[in-house]
Amino acid sequence: MDLILCHQTADFDALGAAVGLTKLHLGAKIILTGGAHPSVKNFLALHRDELALMEFRSVNPQKIRNLFIVDTQNSSRLGKATEWLELENIESITIYDHHLENEVNIRATFKYIEKVGSSATIICELLQEKSLTLNTIEATVMALGIHVDTGSLTYEQTTSRDALALAWLMTQGINLRTIGEYVEPSLAPSLQQLLPQALKNLQTEIINGCCVGWILLETPNFMAGLSNLAGRIRDLTEVDVFLLGHYYGYSVKSKQIFSETEEKKKGKLTVIGRSGIDSVNLASIFTDFGGGGHSSAASFNLRCDNPHEIIDNLLTQIKDLIPFPLVARDLMSSPVRTILPHLTIEKAQRILLRYGHSGLFVVTEKGELVGVISRRDIDLALHHGFSHAPVKGYMTKNVQKIHPQTSFPDIQSLMVNNDIGRLPVMENNELLGIVTRTDILRHLHQFRLNDSPSQDTLPLLSCLLPSFEKHLHPPIWKLLQQAATYAQTQGWHLYLVGGGVRDLLLTSSCDTLSLQDIDLVVDGFHQSTITEAGVKLAKSLQNIYPQARLSIHGEFQTAALLWHKDENLGSLWVDIATARTEFYPYPAANPVVESSSIRQDLYRRDFTINALAVRLTHPRGGELLDFFGGLKDLRSNFIRVLHPNSFIEDPTRIFRAVRFAVRLNFIIESETREYINYAISSGIYERVSSEKTSIPALTTRLKAELNYILQAQYWKPALKLLQEVGALTCLHKNCQLTPQLWWQIRCLDRWLRYYHLDGQNPPVTCWLLRLEIILASFMEGVKVAENLQLPKDSIQRLKYLSINEENIKNTLSTCQSISEKVKFLSNYQPLTLLLVAVKNDKHIRKTIWCYLMTWNKIKFPFNGNDLRDLGYKPSQKYKQILTTVQALFLDGKINNTLEAKDFILKNYPLC
């Protein structure tokens, strides 16, 4: 006998999952281990006979073979059925559940635990895998499970998988009228009578800006449907956290016959909780009382005689978990871009365009705030032809201001009520920062982890520091802590940004990551950062790590600490910069850099997955900053550019897009591909090349990207993708990865597996030779090599490659013996011969291969010392004799030392 166990007070999700399992495990019966939710009871009153239900009392425990448990992992929720878990005749126990927060104490043979909104969703997916179908009642009850547990796809724990499961159920023919009847049931008459009393007993308290409400009802008997009542009260009162306690089943009796003292017999307490605050995880809190559920909705039942104490205990725990409210100081960006009142409208418009702002504050030369001008104001002035008018004539003078301690709700209210897009943060008449609509929207709608089905691979966003401590190499974690401590003492915020955050988020739960390239950014927070803040922090770290080499780049306001083969940190490179913004004076130029906020610093980066930052300092240490949807793209395996002109400003980003796509096995998002195509087809790079003498993005920076790509293990797919997106034309319009060139590159790669470059002087690497063979494929390759500032040896090799190739082909065709070939080829550098070989036919390749790998390495049977031993005195004749003997040896006419000696004595007699 196979049984499917629903938890006590079964809800529609438990019943729906159980019904679906009867299709997966034919013959299995559903057991309600301890009653059902009132709505479920009403449903079963009509449809019981259509489902595979079995009475608890009808079960013969000795005949049970397999148990399937739905919607719970805790044996305390199975009532008396818990005893069946230990039976010797049980062959397997399988759990299907979606509550990851709850306590687990069932030793299961198999588990299907998924972070979705409903257990019924998991069963739906398994049914689809096996191509099974449902009848109308089965599909309807499963759909009810998903609707009820996800609030019809509106609760925070809902995922896209729940929506897909619901859509599939609709194809099976669900009864929508039944769904509507049971998803939003009306309150029973007894609860309608209780509602006014409950509202009258409601108590509330404001904690850190959040409203906590609670009610404790006492009745002689159990009352069904209290979860519906709890939901209705919370909707009416709009509290952030709500507890509904119901104490019943107690009695009062005499302790002694003639005594006036009394005692209460223990009653039963039911507590139903609802939370709208991420940090208040009710499932975790209720676990101590034997309960469970979701972080935002949970319940428990227990016997007690002190219900008020238990409610007080719960409230204490909840209050401790409510975070301090966000204030302007936490939200603002600093420093603030300002303009003077006499600046012209035209110049103000250029500043907006340059920095991507939607408005600017106007200050006097003394720094006094006198107004604000928006993009709309500027556009209107330009429309009327007042481009040369001063901004003071169009600015708004009555500026709403906020204090660093202004709360988040007050800021939101100011913006909504006054239709303001930006608010200055002022203290002692000093402009400290700015809060914009974007700041507000980001905190209202920030991406939550539990929206994603891939939660197993990414840590909780609100608490990243513990996860980073777990995954980072301990010495690196210690260094980050020391950097954060120093920044904290200076009143700065410190962020780990870019690739380090990306790679840590992608690290699997069991791996340790030893980052060797770390980017840190210092931001002003509530105190203005000095331009040299990054340098100052770097110097403080060097005092702690004197073995590190400090490098300062004043032009870009950055500093770098470098370790070389350190015992603990390896060859670590740490870049430290003050938060900055940048703009490009012309396409492919080096950017002009200015101090700015962390958001602007992240906005200047290339792709959304590299524009993530984690705050290392407090308050809110460990918070993930994701202004541009990088986390979502990380989960979707997308490479998405931050803004449309990104590739025009910096063509090396095309190469970076390819590099990250291949390295991470990601896809370049379709719109990003369009931006790449437009940038390349626009001809902007050719036009700029003809107009400018210095184009860093097409020279030194492009060489660095080619270095990264061509020396990586994934260089082959990367090169193919570069051709696919047209990026090779950034090198030259005639640069194409033709089938012939692709063969030559792969041929060179095969040769390099056997021919080691370690002994070359000057030293050369594989990536450089791969690039040389690409540049050798078109006429202007030498000029491109010069633009890329390749080593002089590479440029010379390419410059004379065609001449050398022609000479080698012509001469080798006339050489008859091996010795002639060796004598001729010895005039050329081995690397030149490698390039010539892969560019020519089989005969040439074979000859050069034999020369490099065999003939040039032959140990000859006679040398100068042997001549001296024979009695020959050192002279110019030595070279003539040895050269002749070596040639005969190569041609097989002399085979050993004795034959060489005889030949020499015969043809070069001693005087």
Buried (B, 14 or more C-beta within 10 A) or exposed (E): BBBBBBBBBBBBBBBBBBBBBBBBBEEBBBBBBBBBBBBBBBBBEEBEEBBBBBEBEEBEEEEBEBBBBBBBBBBBBBBEBBEBBEEEEBEEBBBBBBBBBBBBEBEBEEBBBBBBBBBBBBBBBBBEEEEEEBEEBBBBBBBBBBBBBBBBBEBBBBBEBBBBBBEBBEEBBBBEEBBEBBBEBEBBEEBEEBBEEBEEEBEEEEBEBBBBBBBBBBBEEEBBBBBBBBBBBBEEBEBBBBBBBBBBBBEEEEEEEEEEEEEEEBBBBBBBBBBBBBBBBBBBBBBEBEBBBBBBBBBBBBEBEEBEEBBEBBBEBBBEBBBEBBBBBBBBBBBBBBBBBEBBBBBBBEBBEBBEBEBBBBBEEEEEBBBBBBBEBBEEBBEEEBBEBBBBEBBBEEBBBBBBEBBBEBBBEBBEEEEBBBBBBBBEEEBBBBBBBBBBEBBEEBBBBBBBBEBEEBBBBBBBBEBBBBBBBEBBBBBBEBBBEBBBEBEBBBBBBBBBBBBBBBBEEEEEBEBBEBBBBBBBBBEBBBEBBBBBBBBBBBEEBEEBEBEBBEEBBBBBBBBEEBEBBBEBBBBBBBBBBBBBEEBBBBBEBBBBBBBBBBBBBBBBBBBBBBBBBEBEBBBBBBBBBBBBBBBBBBBBBBEEBBBBBBBBBBBBBBBBBBBBEBBBBEEBBEBBEBBBEEEBBBEBBEEBEEBBBBBBBBBEBBBBBBBBEBBBBBBEBBBEBBBBBBBBBEBBBEEEBBEBBBBBBEBBEEBEBEEEEEEBBBBBBBBBBBBBBBEBBBEBBBBBEBEEBBBBBBBBBBEBBEBBBEBBEEBEBBBBBBBBBEEBBBBBBBBBBBBBEEEBBEBBBBBBEEBEEEEBBBEEEBBEEEEBEEEEEBEEBBEBBBBBBBBEEBEEEEBBBEBBEEEBEEE
